[in-house]
Amino acid sequence: AFSEDPDLAFKSPDLSAFRARGGKLIVYSGLEDEAIPPRAVAEYHAAVVAKDGPSVDTDGYFAFYEIPGRWHSHEGKKDGTLGSIGRPRDLNEKIIAWVERGIPPGTLEVPFVREPNRSIHVAPLAQGE
């Protein structure tokens, strides 16, 4: 199971119909997320890769990122402390470029909340990671 909580459970790793229609998916998980366990998201990604099998290039339609230091929301933890890592920049532009021009999203730039001129760069996990 991808999550112990049925409300958070990913339903199926079979994305073959989505892939066949040319669908592209960018998923990121904050490694400090307290609402959606990062392990559950990583397990779902691994299950999709396994379901696709070795003959399918899962990375060709499913980009998965793990963002260190990011909570569930950029506003921070439930206790009111401010999260240090914000939302990835340019996600809309990246998905449009991938769908319309075949340019994969590559590295995400993720700014620090309190210092938006500083950022980290996060590469997608490769198939099987």
Secondary structure, 3 states (H helix, E strand, C coil): CCCCCCCCCCCCCCCHHHHHCCCCEEEEEECCCCCCCHHHHHHHHHHHHHHHCCCCCHHHCEEEEEECCCCCCCCCCCCCCCCCECCCCCHHHHHHHHHHHCCCCCCEEEEECCCCCCEEEECCCCCCC
